[in-house]
Each structure stands twice: as structure tokens, then as C-alpha cells.
Amino acid sequence: MRATERDGQHDFDFNFGTWKTHVSRLVHPLTGSTTWTEYDGMSVVRKVWNGRASIFELEVEGPSGHIEGVGLRLYNPQSHQWNLNWANSSVGMLDGGMIGEFKDGHGDFYGTDTFNGQSILVRNGFSNITPNSSRFEQAFSADGGKTWETNWIMTFTR
């Protein structure tokens, strides 16, 4: 391992266990809308491969309905980065993977996707990490990363 590379295989250890989860979702991303909807529920994160992978299960309810999803996080020991994958129960397929890593207590992950027929960039971020809380944000960019619009925020508490 080069001196600049750090072993991040336990970066998601903070996330293992059961969490009270609050979700704020932008109703119409990339339209200029400022209308958000809220959900509350639980999430459970299970360790796989001694922490070098994990399964994230989310189930929340709100005025806009019910959301169930599952995330698969995999650590690549060659690149020292994580690959994050997500599936919503209403679609039943994994989204394209997000690649990234943690630095200075913050995780940033990037990928590409298609939204309403348009190719976009997607950014996921983990921050405000403590033993009993953390924050996740997702943002989309339709202009190659020049500007980002946050459209999904999750806060986790024990």
C-alpha cells in the first residue's frame, strides 16, 4: 500500500446496528421545485465479510407513502474505495454503483445514472458521524458536476 493510501475497510463500522431514520425527499428533483416530503422509520445495517461489506435495509412511511430499500456496500481492497449499490423495492433492480471513500470523517461517493431520460451525475455523502447519529445526503447534477441539487437527506439516531 502506498503511503498516501489508507485502509478504509472499516469506514462503515459506525453504521452497524438499528437506527431511527428520518428521510426528507425532494418531490421533483431537477425541476426547480422546492417541495419536500418527510418519512420516518427504521434502518438496519448488518456486517458482512467482517465489515468489508454490509447490507443496509431501510423502511420508512410518510404522507407520500411507503419506501423500502436495500443497499449493498462493498470494500475494494485494491483501490481502497467503497462501491455503494441501492435497490428500491418498487423497482427491484440495483442502481448503478457509487464509488468513493472516507476522508477526515466524511464519506463522498460518485456515480452516473439516468433521471427522466437524462444522464446525470449522482453524489452521496456521509457526515456528522458520531456513535449515536449520522447524516446522509444525495445530490444530482445535470451539468457535469458544475452545480448540485440535494434531493434526499437521511438522519440516523440510535
Secondary structure, 3 states (H helix, E strand, C coil): CCCCCCCCCCCCHHHCEEEEEEEEEECCCCCCCCCEEEEEEEEEEEEEHHHCEEEEEEEEEECCEEEEEEEEEEEECCCCEEEEEEEECCCCCCCCCEEEEEECCEEEEEEEEEECCEEEEEEEEEEEEECCEEEEEEEEECCCCCCCEEEEEEEEEC
